Amino acid sequence: MVYQEILPRVSRSFYLTLRILPRQLREPICLAYLLARISDTVADSQVIAKTDRVKWLESFESLLLSQQHPVSEITAQLRVEAHPHAG
């Protein structure tokens, strides 16, 4: 899983504690943690204007609340928003 590659880079201690959880809970809890880290990182960013951060977080919330967007589509949208001039 991709999260297993990402999590140790953003929180080694949280990654290590996942082992004590029942196997069926590890992935959903890890993904919830990473989603929280995404929004926290954006909210705390000093390189993005406050108005842009608010707009991005509102868009992120809308994507997460939407029943029409699987995780892969959310991830693709986040990449586009993070790098609008790439490609």
Secondary structure, DSSP 8 states (H G I E B T S, - for coil): -THHHHHHHH-HHHHHHGGGS-HHHHHHHHHHHHHHHHHHHHHH-SSS-HHHHHHHHHHHHHHHH-TT--HHHHHHHHHHHHSTT--
